[in-house]
Amino acid sequence: MDMLATLLNFGLDPEHFDSSLFVAWPQSCDPGWLAEDLAPDPMFIEFFRACLQKQPGFAGCDDLTDAVLTGEESEFETALCRARGECGFLRMFPNALGQTATHLSVSSPGRLRKLLEAGADPDCVDRAGLTPLMYAAAYGEHQSVLHLVEFQATWGLQERLYGRNFLDYAIRRRHMKVIESLIDWLGEAGDHGTASEVLDHCIAYCIVQCNDHYDTTIPHRLFELGADADTIVNRRTLMHLATTSKMSQLIMKKNFTLFHSRDDSGKTALMQVANLVDANTLTTVASQEQAADFNAQDARGKTALHYLLRSRYLHVDYNKDEIKHRFGFEFAPPICEVTIDCYKGWLRWCDRNFVKLDIKGGRRNYTEYGWHLVSMFEDKVEELRSSTETWYTAPEQTAETP
């Protein structure tokens, strides 16, 4: 926008823009953007405002849209009366991107409300199927969201590009004020059931789609508002959806209980925790009787130990014959490797809590690398068992955790 403002100040005339380019215009709020959650103008409202100030009617915007974005209040009222005409039916014409005055007015809640009172369709869609409710959520305009909800905007509509609804846009753009104001509004209306549905949808979408898997600010706030840690989406629990141990630990702290729940592949929530090498949660579960079945198998006969050993969070140093726990993504170097003592700690814990270390099914269930890892794991446990350390014969203690 700064570049556009500079070009316009130097005399750029929007009238000379190639109108055919609007066919290939960037998609609104594209997840392919480097920082979708930080983009200042995801639906190009400010872009159109700047261009309309220089060139009225730019990109096919009608007089009402022009007045909404650039006019004084009196000019807006005049344009609104003119758009209604003698018949009283509000006429709107979309611009080159399919946006109507209703879409582009979300940044001016007062004008949006007047459009809705005049008969504007709260569910009108742009070229990509986005509604004004989605625009308002993407821009964090919580008052506009409430106006649209009050005028019966449909909550569950999904746009055609990514299948998102307005709640998804609010979460993706990190606009918690939109969610908070909606929950407050529902609470005042006494609709606590819908409020719970909103929070459960948001927490699931947040865990699946969050950009920074180590930032739990938004899910933490959703839990504070009342999101249920035992939410299930398409037979998958929140623990199934977690992608880091930090997220799984947060879910556990919020009283998650569905460790026996299985997804369509037979994978239990505990298996995902093992895959994340979340020693804190594994130890907590082990201390709770009947909390989880450590020897349950998925549809392929894999146990939680399989998931633990094949996790990308385990780093195998064949030169030193060591297995270590690391943090980070596959394409990133280890951020931190646990010390040998901590590494022994979670090996001890595994030995206590899995009934059989020689996994059912044998070598045929493993790649050559996987079988090497299993063998190394068992060798390390045998070393610990045969050492003079007292942990093996002493009463069980909570294992050290990384």
C-alpha positions in Angstrom: 0.0 0.0 0.0 2.9 2.4 0.7 4.2 1.8 -2.8 0.8 2.3 -4.3 0.4 5.6 -2.4 3.8 6.8 -3.6 2.9 5.9 -7.2 -0.4 7.7 -7.0 1.3 10.8 -5.5 3.7 10.8 -8.4 0.7 10.9 -10.8 -0.1 7.3 -11.6 -3.6 7.2 -13.2 -5.5 4.0 -12.2 -7.6 4.5 -15.4 -4.7 3.1 -17.3 -4.5 -0.2 -15.4 -5.0 -3.1 -17.7 -8.5 -4.3 -16.8 -7.8 -7.8 -18.2 -5.4 -8.3 -15.2 -8.4 -8.6 -12.9 -9.0 -12.1 -14.2 -5.6 -13.1 -12.8 -5.9 -11.0 -9.7 -4.3 -12.5 -6.5 -6.7 -14.5 -4.4 -8.1 -12.9 -1.3 -6.3 -13.9 1.9 -4.2 -16.5 0.2 -2.6 -19.1 2.5 0.3 -19.2 0.1 1.3 -15.7 1.2 4.5 -15.5 3.3 2.5 -14.2 6.3 -1.2 -14.5 5.7 -2.0 -13.5 9.2 0.0 -10.3 9.0 -1.1 -9.0 5.5 -2.5 -5.5 6.0 -5.1 -5.6 3.3 -6.1 -9.2 2.6 -9.3 -8.3 0.6 -7.8 -5.2 -1.1 -10.3 -2.8 0.5 -7.6 -0.1 1.1 -6.3 -0.6 -2.4 -9.7 0.1 -3.9 -10.1 3.1 -1.6 -6.8 4.6 -2.8 -7.6 4.0 -6.4 -11.2 5.3 -6.2 -9.9 8.6 -4.7 -8.0 9.1 -7.9 -10.3 7.5 -10.4 -14.1 7.2 -9.5 -15.6 4.0 -11.0 -12.2 2.2 -10.9 -12.5 -1.5 -11.7 -16.2 -1.3 -12.2 -17.1 0.0 -8.8 -20.5 1.5 -8.7 -21.4 4.9 -7.2 -22.5 3.4 -3.9 -19.2 1.5 -3.5 -17.4 4.7 -4.4 -19.4 6.6 -1.7 -18.9 3.9 0.9 -15.1 4.0 0.5 -14.3 7.7 -0.3 -17.4 9.8 0.3 -18.4 12.1 3.2 -21.4 11.0 5.2 -23.8 13.2 3.2 -22.4 11.8 0.0 -22.9 8.3 1.2 -26.5 9.0 2.3 -27.2 10.5 -1.2 -25.7 7.5 -3.0 -27.7 5.1 -0.8 -31.0 6.9 -1.6 -30.1 6.9 -5.3 -29.3 3.2 -5.2 -32.7 2.4 -3.6 -34.6 4.5 -6.2 -38.4 5.0 -6.2 -39.1 1.2 -5.9 -37.2 1.0 -2.6 -35.2 -2.0 -3.8 -31.5 -1.6 -3.2 -29.5 -2.0 -6.3 -25.8 -3.0 -6.1 -23.3 -3.8 -8.8 -20.2 -5.9 -8.2 -16.7 -4.7 -9.2 -14.2 -6.6 -11.3 -13.5 -8.9 -8.3 -17.2 -9.5 -7.6 -17.1 -7.3 -4.5 -20.2 -5.3 -3.6 -20.6 -2.2 -1.5 -21.6 -4.6 1.4 -18.3 -6.4 1.2 -16.2 -3.2 1.1 -18.1 -1.5 3.9 -17.0 -3.8 6.6 -14.3 -1.4 7.6 -17.0 1.2 8.3 -19.5 -0.6 10.7 -21.9 2.3 10.7 -22.2 2.4 6.9 -22.5 -1.3 6.8 -25.4 -1.2 9.2 -27.2 1.4 7.1 -26.8 -0.8 4.0 -28.2 -3.8 5.8 -31.2 -1.7 7.1 -31.7 -0.6 3.5 -32.0 -4.2 2.4 -28.5 -5.3 1.4 -28.0 -9.0 1.2 -25.8 -10.1 4.1 -24.9 -13.3 2.3 -23.8 -11.9 -1.1 -20.6 -13.4 -2.4 -17.7 -12.2 -4.4 -16.0 -14.0 -7.3 -14.4 -16.5 -4.9 -17.5 -17.1 -2.8 -16.5 -14.9 0.1 -19.3 -13.2 2.1 -19.2 -9.9 3.9 -19.0 -11.9 7.2 -15.8 -13.4 6.0 -14.4 -10.0 5.0 -15.3 -8.6 8.5 -13.7 -11.5 10.3 -10.5 -11.3 8.1 -10.2 -7.6 8.9 -10.9 -8.0 12.6 -14.0 -5.8 12.4 -15.9 -7.4 15.3 -18.7 -4.8 15.3 -19.4 -5.4 11.6 -19.5 -9.2 12.4 -22.2 -8.5 15.0 -24.2 -6.3 12.6 -24.1 -9.0 10.0 -25.1 -11.7 12.5 -27.9 -9.5 13.8 -29.2 -9.3 10.2 -29.3 -13.1 9.8 -26.0 -13.6 7.9 -25.5 -17.3 7.4 -22.7 -18.6 9.6 -21.9 -21.9 8.0 -21.3 -20.7 4.4 -17.9 -21.7 3.0 -16.0 -20.0 0.2 -14.9 -21.9 -2.8 -11.2 -21.5 -2.6 -10.2 -23.1 0.6 -13.5 -24.2 2.2 -13.2 -21.7 5.0 -16.1 -20.0 6.9 -15.9 -16.7 8.7 -14.7 -18.3 12.0 -11.8 -19.8 10.1 -10.8 -16.4 8.7 -10.9 -14.9 12.2 -8.6 -17.6 13.5 -6.3 -17.6 10.5 -5.9 -13.9 10.9 -5.5 -14.1 14.7 -8.4 -11.8 15.4 -9.5 -13.1 18.8 -11.6 -10.0 19.4 -14.0 -11.3 16.7 -14.4 -14.6 18.6 -14.6 -13.0 22.0 -17.3 -10.5 21.0 -19.3 -13.2 19.3 -19.2 -15.4 22.4 -20.2 -12.4 24.6 -23.1 -11.7 22.2 -24.3 -15.3 22.3 -23.9 -15.4 26.1 -26.1 -12.3 26.5 -28.7 -14.0 24.2 -28.6 -17.1 26.4 -27.4 -19.3 23.5 -24.7 -21.1 25.3 -25.0 -24.2 23.1 -24.0 -22.3 20.0 -21.2 -20.5 21.9 -19.8 -24.0 22.7 -20.1 -25.1 19.1 -18.2 -21.9 18.0 -15.4 -22.5 20.5 -15.0 -26.2 19.6 -14.9 -25.4 15.9 -12.3 -22.7 16.5 -10.0 -24.8 18.7 -9.9 -27.6 16.2 -9.3 -25.3 13.3 -6.6 -23.4 15.2 -4.7 -26.6 16.1 -4.8 -27.8 12.5 -4.1 -24.6 10.8 -1.9 -22.5 13.2 1.1 -21.0 11.4 3.5 -21.1 14.3 3.2 -24.5 16.0 5.2 -23.3 19.0 2.9 -20.3 19.7 -0.1 -21.5 21.8 -1.5 -18.1 22.6 -4.7 -18.4 20.6 -5.5 -22.0 21.6 -4.8 -21.1 25.2 -7.2 -18.2 25.0 -9.9 -20.4 23.4 -9.6 -22.8 26.2 -10.0 -19.9 28.7 -13.2 -19.0 26.9 -14.5 -22.5 27.3 -13.4 -24.6 24.4 -13.6 -28.4 25.2 -10.3 -30.3 25.2 -12.3 -33.4 24.3 -13.6 -32.0 21.1 -13.8 -34.6 18.2 -13.6 -33.6 14.5 -14.1 -36.3 11.9 -13.3 -39.0 14.5 -10.1 -37.3 15.5 -9.5 -35.7 18.9 -7.5 -32.6 19.5 -4.6 -34.8 20.6 -4.7 -36.5 17.2 -4.4 -33.1 15.6 -1.5 -31.8 17.7 1.8 -31.4 15.8 4.2 -30.4 18.6 4.7 -31.6 22.2 4.0 -28.0 23.3 0.5 -28.3 21.9 -0.1 -31.8 23.2 1.0 -30.6 26.7 -1.5 -27.7 26.5 -4.3 -30.0 25.5 -3.4 -32.3 28.4 -3.4 -29.5 30.9 -7.0 -28.6 29.8 -8.2 -32.0 31.0 -8.1 -34.1 27.9 -9.4 -37.6 28.6 -10.0 -39.4 25.3 -6.8 -41.4 25.1 -8.7 -44.5 24.1 -10.4 -42.7 21.1 -9.3 -43.9 17.7 -9.4 -42.3 14.3 -10.3 -44.0 11.0 -6.9 -45.7 10.9 -7.2 -47.1 14.4 -4.6 -44.7 15.8 -5.2 -43.7 19.4 -4.5 -40.3 20.8 -1.7 -41.9 22.9 0.0 -42.9 19.7 0.2 -39.3 18.5 1.6 -38.3 21.8 4.3 -41.0 21.4 5.0 -39.8 17.9 5.6 -36.3 19.3 8.0 -37.8 21.9 6.1 -35.8 24.5 7.6 -37.4 27.6 5.7 -35.1 30.0 2.3 -36.1 28.7 3.3 -39.8 28.4 4.5 -39.8 32.0 1.4 -38.1 33.2 -0.8 -40.6 31.4 1.2 -43.5 32.8 0.6 -42.3 36.3 -3.2 -42.4 35.8 -4.8 -45.8 36.1 -6.9 -46.8 33.1 -6.0 -43.5 31.3 -4.7 -45.3 28.2 -3.8 -48.7 26.8 -0.1 -48.5 26.0 -0.2 -51.8 24.0 -3.2 -51.0 21.8 -2.6 -51.5 18.1 -3.8 -49.5 15.1 -5.2 -51.1 11.9 -1.7 -52.0 10.8 -0.7 -53.6 14.1 1.4 -50.6 15.3 1.6 -49.8 18.9 2.5 -46.5 20.6 6.1 -47.8 20.8 6.2 -48.0 17.0 5.1 -44.4 16.8 7.7 -43.4 19.4 10.6 -45.1 17.7 9.8 -43.9 14.2 9.2 -40.3 15.2 11.1 -37.6 13.4 11.8 -36.1 16.8 14.2 -38.9 17.6 17.8 -38.3 16.3 20.0 -41.4 15.8 23.7 -40.8 15.9 25.1 -44.1 14.6 28.7 -42.9 15.1 28.1 -42.6 18.9 25.5 -45.4 18.9 23.1 -43.0 20.6 19.4 -42.2 20.3 18.5 -38.6 21.2 15.3 -36.6 21.5 15.3 -33.4 19.5 13.0 -30.5 18.9 12.3 -28.9 15.5 11.0 -29.7 12.0 12.5 -32.2 9.6 14.1 -29.6 7.5 15.7 -27.7 10.5 18.7 -28.7 12.5 18.1 -29.9 16.1 17.3 -26.9 18.3 18.2 -28.8 21.4 19.3 -32.4 22.1 18.7 -33.9 25.5 21.6 -34.8 27.7 22.5 -38.5 28.1 20.9 -38.5 31.6 17.6 -37.3 30.2 17.8 -39.6 27.3 18.3 -42.5 29.8 15.4 -41.1 31.7 12.8 -41.5 29.0 14.3 -44.9 28.0 13.7 -46.0 31.6 10.1 -44.7 31.4 9.5 -46.6 28.1 10.8 -49.8 29.7 8.4 -49.4 32.6 5.3 -48.6 30.6 5.4 -50.9 27.5 4.8 -54.5 28.3 6.9 -55.9 25.4 9.8 -54.2 23.8 10.2 -56.9 21.1 7.2 -55.6 19.2 4.7 -58.0 17.8 5.0 -58.7 14.1 8.8 -58.6 14.2 11.1 -57.3 11.5 8.6 -57.4 8.6 6.8 -54.4 10.0 9.9 -52.2 9.8 12.2 -50.7 7.2 15.9 -51.6 7.6 16.4 -48.2 9.2 13.4 -48.8 11.5 14.6 -52.2 12.6 18.1 -50.8 13.3 16.5 -48.2 15.5 14.4 -50.8 17.4 17.4 -53.0 17.9 19.4 -50.0 19.2 16.6 -49.0 21.5 16.4 -52.5 23.0 20.2 -52.6 23.3 20.1 -49.4 25.2 17.4 -50.7 27.5 19.4 -53.9 28.1 22.4 -51.8 29.0 20.4 -49.9 31.5 19.0 -53.1 33.0 22.4 -54.7 33.4 24.0 -51.7 34.9 24.3 -51.0 38.6 21.7 -48.3 38.6 19.0 -48.8 41.1 16.0 -47.7 39.0 15.3 -51.1 37.7 14.7 -53.0 41.0 13.6 -50.1 43.1 9.9 -49.1 43.4 8.7 -47.2 40.3 9.4 -43.5 40.4 8.4 -40.9 37.9 11.0 -41.0 35.2 13.1 -38.0 34.3 11.7 -36.0 31.4 13.5 -34.0 28.8 
